[in-house]
């Protein structure tokens, strides 16, 4: 008998025991500030940073800083991925 086969036979075949140890606990969705949520909704709607700034009466640079924090919280590296993740996160609000 091979070493691997002997090792496998030593462990119980309980599916519940395997699932409990193999599956990590689900991560909670990132928490966005109210302003980040406002900006996120406008990004999902397809607005540019400049348009978002005009709508919210803030500068485009401020929008960019908010978006940098949102991307960091979501682990996204580009606008398209960020918009997709925001759509899922903010869809229920």
N, C-alpha and C positions, 0 to 999 in steps of 0.2 A: 504494500500500500504506500502511496506517495505521501510525503510530508504534508502537502496541501490538503489532500483528502482526509488525513488523520486530524488535521486542525479543524476542518469544516465539521467533521463528525463530533468534535468535542462541544460545539456550541449548540444550544437548543434552537429548534427551528421555529420558535414562536414568532409569528409575523408581527405581533404587537410590540414585542421587545425590540425587534429590528427597527420598526418604524419610529419608535420613541427615541432611539438613540441616533438614527440616521438623519431625521428631518429636523433642521434648525427651526427655532421658533420664528414665526413671521415677524418681520420688522415693521414697526409702526411707520405710517407715512410721515414725511417731514412736515413740520409745522411752519406755515407761512404767516408772516405778519399780515394785518389787514391791507396795508399798502401793497405788499408783494402779491397778495391775492387779486387786488384790483388790477395791477399791472399784468399779472398772469392771465387774467380773463381777456384783457385787450390784446395780448400777444396771441392767445388762442384764436381770437377773432380776426387775426391777420394784420393788425395795425403795426406801423413802423414805430421805432423808438421816438422819433420826432413827433408823430401823430399822438402817441401816448402822452408825451410831455405836454403837448398843447391841450389835450383833453383833461389832464389832471393838473394843469397849471404848474408844472415843474420842468426843469431843463431836460434835454435829451441825455445829457451826461448823468443826471440823477437817475434816469430810467436805466441807463447802462449799468450803474452801480447796483441798483436793485436787482437787475437781471443777473449780474455776476454772483450775487448772494443766492438767488434762486437756483442758478445752475449748480453752485456748490452744494446746496442742500439736496438737490435732486441727483447729483452725480452725473449731470449732463455736460457735454462739451461743445454743443452747437445749438443754434436757435431751433432747428427742426426737432431735434430730440427733446429739447426743453418744452417746446409747444405740445408735443405728443404726450409727454409725462404730465404737464400741467392740465391738459384736457382730461386725462384720467383722474387726476387728483381733485380738480375743481368741478368735475362733471356733476357731482351730487349737490353742489351748493346752489 
